[in-house]
Amino acid sequence: RCLGPSQHLKDKFGSGYLLEVKIHSQVNDIESKMEEFEAHIKTCFPNAESAEKFGDRGVFKVPKADVKSLAEAFSFLEKAKQTRDVEEYSFSQSSLEQVFLEFAKKQK
């Protein structure tokens, strides 16, 4: 069931994308800025879920269905970087390790 090139496995079994953000550390209330950012990303990725929050960093799971175009996604994130106190971000496809962990969970 789990055979094929890595990209095929990511497409078939992957949960989508991971969005990692870092809020500017000079911001007074980082927690509320992170909540504002989370509400903002739901305007573009309505089914995005917060996976982790720690200090000025946050990780969000974004389903494949929410990403109509990578160009639009990056355009949205670049605008958010300029207007939402985002210092840096990373938007990546699920890793092969994450795919195998998800696959293993489903087999139990």
C-alpha positions in Angstrom: 0.0 0.0 0.0 2.8 2.4 0.7 5.0 1.9 -2.4 6.2 4.5 -4.9 8.4 7.6 -5.3 8.6 9.9 -2.3 6.5 12.7 -4.1 3.8 10.1 -4.9 3.7 9.0 -1.2 3.5 12.7 0.0 0.7 13.4 -2.4 -1.3 10.3 -1.6 -0.8 10.1 2.2 0.4 13.5 3.2 -1.8 15.8 5.2 -1.0 18.9 3.3 1.4 21.7 4.2 3.1 23.0 7.4 3.3 26.7 8.0 5.8 27.8 10.6 5.9 31.5 11.6 8.0 33.7 13.9 6.5 36.9 15.2 8.9 39.9 15.7 10.3 39.6 19.2 10.0 43.4 19.7 6.2 43.2 19.7 4.8 43.8 23.2 2.0 41.2 23.3 3.3 38.2 21.2 0.5 35.9 22.3 -2.3 38.3 21.1 -0.3 38.9 17.8 -0.1 35.1 17.3 -3.9 34.9 17.8 -4.4 37.7 15.3 -2.2 36.0 12.8 -4.1 32.7 13.3 -7.4 34.4 12.6 -5.8 36.1 9.6 -4.5 32.9 8.0 -8.0 31.4 8.3 -9.1 34.0 5.7 -6.9 32.3 3.1 -6.7 28.8 4.6 -10.1 28.3 6.3 -9.3 24.7 7.6 -5.8 25.5 8.9 -5.2 24.2 12.4 -2.7 25.3 15.1 -0.3 22.4 15.7 2.1 24.2 18.2 2.6 27.5 19.7 5.7 28.4 21.8 6.8 31.9 22.5 7.1 33.9 19.3 6.8 30.8 17.1 3.8 28.9 15.8 3.2 25.9 13.6 0.0 25.4 11.6 -1.2 22.5 9.5 -2.8 23.6 6.2 -4.8 21.0 4.3 -4.0 20.5 0.6 -7.6 21.5 -0.3 -7.1 25.0 1.1 -4.1 25.7 -1.2 -5.5 26.4 -4.6 -2.2 27.8 -5.9 1.2 28.0 -4.3 1.7 31.4 -5.9 -1.4 32.7 -4.1 -0.3 31.1 -0.8 3.1 32.8 -0.9 1.6 36.1 -2.0 -0.7 36.0 1.0 2.1 35.1 3.3 4.4 37.8 2.0 1.6 40.4 2.6 1.1 39.0 6.1 4.8 39.3 6.7 4.6 43.0 5.9 1.4 43.8 7.8 1.2 41.2 10.7 4.5 41.6 12.5 5.8 38.3 11.0 9.5 38.2 11.1 9.9 35.0 9.0 7.8 32.0 7.8 8.3 28.6 6.3 5.6 27.0 4.1 6.5 23.4 3.2 5.0 20.1 2.2 4.7 17.3 4.7 8.0 15.5 5.1 8.3 11.8 4.2 8.9 11.0 7.9 5.6 12.7 8.7 3.8 10.8 6.0 5.1 7.5 7.4 4.1 8.4 10.9 0.6 9.3 9.7 0.4 6.1 7.7 1.5 4.1 10.8 -1.2 5.7 12.9 -3.9 4.8 10.4 -2.7 1.1 10.5 -3.4 0.7 14.2 
